[in-house]
Amino acid sequence: MAWIALFIAGLFEVVWATAMKQSDGFTRLWPTLVMIVAMLLSFACLAWSLKVLPLGTAYTIWTGIGALGAFAVGIAFFGEALTVLRLTAAALIVSGLVLMKISTPV
């Protein structure tokens, strides 16, 4: 269950990062509120998963999901470049996350 909570925490991280972009420097109310709520939910799920998972593993997976999700959202919705080098970087993040997961006995 801790892994599921951690995955959900990572998804909420993508939501708050996207909402932060949409908030235009906290000048738009609704994206700012979405960001705050998503941050709280993300932190709550992360904190819950830390009851079981090691800190290094949980934090690495949480930030990795957020980074990859923000990368995908940037490409899909904000017109960011999709290049071989950026895809290679994303693949390296995925490989790091997989190694972190399989090296954690929990």
C-alpha positions as a printed Julia matrix, in Angstrom:
106×3 Matrix{Float64}:
  0.0    0.0     0.0
  2.94   2.33    0.66
  4.04   2.01   -2.96
  0.56   2.96   -4.16
  0.54   6.0    -1.85
  3.97   6.95   -3.17
  2.8    6.68   -6.77
 -0.24   8.85   -5.99
  2.07  11.36   -4.26
  4.12  11.52   -7.45
  1.02  12.13   -9.54
 -0.04  14.96   -7.26
  3.46  16.39   -7.66
  2.87  16.57  -11.41
 -0.47  18.3   -10.78
  1.02  20.94   -8.49
  3.97  21.6   -10.77
  1.6   22.07  -13.72
 -0.71  24.29  -11.67
  2.3   26.34  -10.58
  3.14  26.94  -14.24
 -0.49  27.89  -14.9
 -0.59  30.24  -11.88
  1.64  32.71  -13.75
  3.76  33.51  -10.71
  0.84  33.1    -8.3
 -1.14  35.86  -10.03
 -4.03  33.58  -11.02
 -6.25  32.41   -8.15
 -7.59  29.01   -9.29
 -4.31  27.51  -10.5
 -2.67  28.74   -7.3
 -5.36  27.06   -5.18
 -5.08  23.83   -7.2
 -1.33  23.95   -6.64
 -1.67  24.35   -2.87
 -4.22  21.52   -2.54
 -2.17  19.21   -4.78
  0.98  20.0    -2.77
 -0.76  19.15    0.49
 -2.1   15.89   -0.93
  1.28  15.02   -2.43
  3.1   15.67    0.84
  0.45  13.73    2.79
  0.77  10.68    0.54
  4.56  10.91    0.65
  4.54  11.18    4.44
  2.24   8.17    4.7
  4.49   6.09    2.45
  7.51   7.07    4.57
  6.01   5.1     7.46
  7.07   1.97    5.57
  9.55   2.89    2.84
 13.11   4.09    3.32
 13.55   7.86    2.96
 16.06   7.68    0.12
 13.92   5.32   -1.92
 10.64   7.15   -1.36
 12.06  10.6    -2.06
 13.86   9.42   -5.19
 10.76   7.73   -6.58
  8.54  10.73   -5.67
 10.78  13.26   -7.38
 11.34  10.94  -10.33
  7.62  10.52  -10.97
  7.23  14.28  -10.69
 10.13  14.96  -13.04
  8.97  12.5   -15.67
  5.37  13.64  -15.38
  6.32  17.3   -15.67
  8.49  16.41  -18.66
  5.54  14.69  -20.36
  3.09  17.5   -19.53
  5.56  20.08  -20.83
  5.79  18.28  -24.15
  2.08  17.48  -24.45
  0.61  20.81  -23.33
  3.28  23.51  -23.33
  5.06  22.86  -26.61
  8.39  21.89  -25.06
 10.91  20.19  -27.31
 10.99  16.43  -27.69
 14.54  15.58  -28.68
 16.62  12.43  -28.62
 18.8   13.89  -25.87
 15.8   14.76  -23.68
 14.3   11.3   -24.26
 17.63   9.74  -23.31
 17.68  11.78  -20.11
 14.13  10.64  -19.31
 15.09   7.02  -19.99
 17.99   7.36  -17.58
 15.61   8.67  -14.9
 13.3    5.7   -15.51
 16.2    3.27  -15.25
 17.27   4.88  -11.98
 13.75   4.58  -10.59
 13.53   0.93  -11.59
 16.89   0.18   -9.98
 15.85   2.02   -6.82
 12.6    0.03   -6.66
 14.16  -3.39   -7.18
 16.95  -2.65   -4.72
 14.48  -1.84   -1.92
 13.44  -4.93    0.04
 10.1   -3.48    1.21
